Amino acid sequence: MVIGHEAAGTVEAVGPGVTQLQPGDKAALEPGVPCCAHHQYREGRYNLAPIQFFATPPVHGCLAERVDHPAEWCYKLPPGLSLEQGAMCEPLSVGVHACRRGGVQPGKKVAIMGAGPIGLVTLLAAKAFGADSVAITDLKQPNLELAKQLGADATLQTSVLGRAEDVAAELRQAAAAPDGFEVVIDCAGFQQTMQAALKACADGGRIVLVGMGQEEMTLGLTEACIREVDIVGSFRYCNTYPLCLSLLASGRVNVEPLITHRFGFDAASLQQGFETAHLADQTGAVKVMFNLA
């Protein structure tokens, strides 16, 4: 079993007919390869088409010295962009897609539930999209400290609070948003965060569900109906890699603070890297990067 779906590398060879890449180019790999015959692919929402995901069995992932990958889903890195930045296109794409689904734009107040890796890249994306302000919650204060470094305008540690109403009220107060947030993005996927998202959302606002928890959870849909709160899903991403590369190359998004640990590719380093990621509460790991070179 070979895992790994956040990857970038150097092109060693290309097949016949490939013109956008040549040996020696650095490229980011989009791991999900959709069925091009499916109607969702033709309509531009290929993340909803049947997909072959290069990360989990029976398809090998990218944590290997060499990977064969369809050229259509390999993106040449702009000059000056590192392979590490290229690899971070994958999680950043999740945040970019969520912001698109939420309609994040200049003037909008945004709240993000959960300051894990996906919550943090969503924060970066929302700031790059021009959000007027971005507030973020989490159980862990170290995550919120990093969020502040990345530009969060307000943070709230939710482990000291109880009901969803309390979380929402405290978040509105911390962000000086008495009328609520036009966009709330739930990157945690818990029933409590979904309920708090609804309470924190402004009338006529939008909630974006990114984090996936239990299959069935309880949410006040009557309240959402009366207040005309839109609830939309956001699954992986589509058509995001070119924008992510542009955001990284321009400096509008800086993912470097998220890469907290780096390891080599020998057996001992791999084991140490996985242990570091597994014990993130003790090690402070956010993104653990393996470098073959």
N, C-alpha and C positions, 0 to 999 in steps of 0.2 A: 504494500500500500504506500503510495507516494501522495502526500498532501501538499497544500500550499496554493493559494489563489491570488496573492498580492505579489506580483512579480514584474521585473524588468530585466533585460539582459542585452547582450551584444549578438547581433546576427552573425551566424557562421556561414549559412548557405541559404539560398532561396530557390524555389521551384520555378519551372518554366512559366513564363507569362507574368511573373511578379515584377512590377516596375517601381513600386513606391518604396521598396527597401532594397538594400544591397549589403553584402558582407562588410562588416565593420560598423554598421549603423547601430546605435543604441535604440531600443524600442521597449515600450510598455505593452504588456499583454493583457487584453481583456479576456477573463477566463471563461465567460459564458458564451458558448457558440450556439446560436439558435437555429431552428429549422427554417431554412429560407423559403420553403414552400408554404409555410403557415400564413394565414391572413393577417395575423398580428405583426408578423415580420414585414409584410408588404405595406402595412399601415404605419410603420415606424415605431411600433411598441413591441419591439422584439423581445423585451424582457418577459413578456407574457406568452411567448411562443414556447413550444417544447424545446428544452435547452440541454446541451451537453456541457456540463460544468467541469472544467479541468481543475479539480480540487479534491474530489472524493471518489471512492470506488463506485463503479468499476473503471472509471477514467482516472488516470494518474494526474496528479497535480504538478506544481512547478518547483517543488523543493528538490531539485535535481541539477546535475551539472549541465545537462542538455535537455531541451524540450522541443518537440515538433508541434508547431502551432499554426493554424490557418493564417495566412498573411493578411486576410481581411480584418482580422481582429488583433493585429499588431500595429502599434502607432509609433512612428519615428519621433524620438525625443528632440525638442528644439535645442539649438546650440546652448551649451552652458548648463543644461539640466542634468543632474546626476541620476544614476540608476536607482538610488534610494528614493529620490523624488518621483521617478517614474513608477516605482512600485507602489507609492502612496496614492497614485491615481485611482486605484481600486476602492479603498475606503472613502476617499474624497468624493468619488462618483456617487456614493450612497447619499452623502450630504447634499451634493448638487441636485440630484434627482428629487430629494425630499423638498428642497427649497423651490424647485420648479413646480412640484405638485401643490405646494402651499401658496404659490403666487407671491413669494417674498420679493419685495422691490423697495426702492427708496420711499421713506415715509412710514413704512410698516413697523410696528412694534412686534417683536418675535420673542416667544418663550420656548425653551428646549427642556424637556424632561429627561434627565439622565446625562451625566458628563463623563461617560465612558468614551472609548475611542471613537465610536460613531457619533455620539453627541458632540464631541469636540470638533470633529471634521465638519459636522453640520453647523456648528458655531462659526467656523472659518468661512464656510460657504455663505451663510446668511450675511456676515459682514461684507463679504465680497460682492454680494448682490445688492448692497446698499441699504440694508435694514436700518431704520432710524435708531433702534436700540435692540439689544439681544440680552435676555435674561436666561439663566440656566440653573437647574436644580440637580442635586445629587445627594446620596447618603454620606459620601466621603468628602471631608474637607480638603484633603490633598488634591483630589480631582478638581475641586472648585478653585483652588489656588492656581492650578495650571490654566483653567478656563479664564481666570483674570489676566494671566500673562498673554493669552491669545486674543484678548480684546473684549471679553464679556463685560457688559455694562452693569449687570447686577447678578448676584449669586445667592442661592438659598440652600442651606443644608437641611434636608427634609427629615433626617433621622430624629430630630428633636421635636418634630410636629406629629400630629395624629391624623385627623380627618382630612379628606380631600378639600373641604371648604377652608380649613385652616391653612393648608399649603397654598391654595389659590390666593387667599387673602394676604398672606405674608409675601407671596411673590409679587402680587400687584403693588403692594406697599413698597417693597424693596426696589422695584423698577419704576416707581412713580407712574404707574399705569392704572389709575383708579377705574377706568372703563374696560380694562382688560386688554388682551393682546389680539391683534388681528390675525396672527398666525401662531399656533402652538404645535410644536413638533415633538411627538412622544418617541424618544429613542430608547426607552427602557422596556416597554412592553408589559408592564404589570397593571393589574386592575386598578391599583391605587393611583398610578401615574396617569392612566387614561381618565379616571374620574376627576383627578385634579386638573387635567388639561381642559376638560369641559368647563369646570368652574372658573378657570383662569381665562378662558377664551372670551373675547368681546362678542357682543351681539352681532350677528352677521359675519362672524369670523370663520376661520377654517382650522380644523385639527387634522394633522397629518400623522398617520400611524406607521412608524418605521420599525420599532422593536416588536419582536414576535414572542409572546409568552404562551399562556395556555390557549387551547383552541377555542374555548368559550369563556367569556368574561361578561360582567354586568356593567352596563353603562346607561345613564338616564337619557334614552332616546326621545322621550316626550319633551324633556327640557331642551334638547338639541333642536327639536322640531319647532317649538314655540319661539326659541331665540334665533332661529334660522342659522344655526351653526352647521357648516358643512363638515362632514367627516370623510376623509379620503385615505386610501391606502397608498403606500409607496413601497414597491418591491424591487429590490436591487437597484437597477438603473438602466437607462438606454440613451444612446446618443450623447454621452457625457465626456468621453475621454478627450476629444479635441478641446473642449472648453476647459477641462481640468488642466491639461498641458499648458494652455494659454494662461490660465490664472497663476500657475506655478512659475512659468517662464517670465511673466511680467512682474512677479513679486507681490501681486495682490493677495496671494495666499502663501503662507510660510508654514510648511509641515514639519520643519526641522525639530521644533520643541517636542513633537510627539514621538520622535524616534529616541527613546530613552536608553536603549541597550543595543549593542552590536556584537555579533559573534562571527567566527569563521565557519567553515563547512566541514571540519573534521568531526569524527564521532563524539569526542569529548565536548567540543564546542556546541554541537547540536543538542546534546543532553543538557548541558548547562543553560543553553538558551531556552529550552522548553521548561526547565525547572524555574527559571527566572520569570517566565510568563505565567506559569501556573501559580507562583507565589507572589503575584503582583501586589497584594496588600502589604507584604513585607519588603519587596524589592522596589516598589514604586514604578514597575514596568507599565508602559502604555503600549508602545509598539516595539517589538523585538525584531531586529533586522539581521538576517543572515547574509553574509557577503562571501561569494565564492572566490573572488580575486584576493 
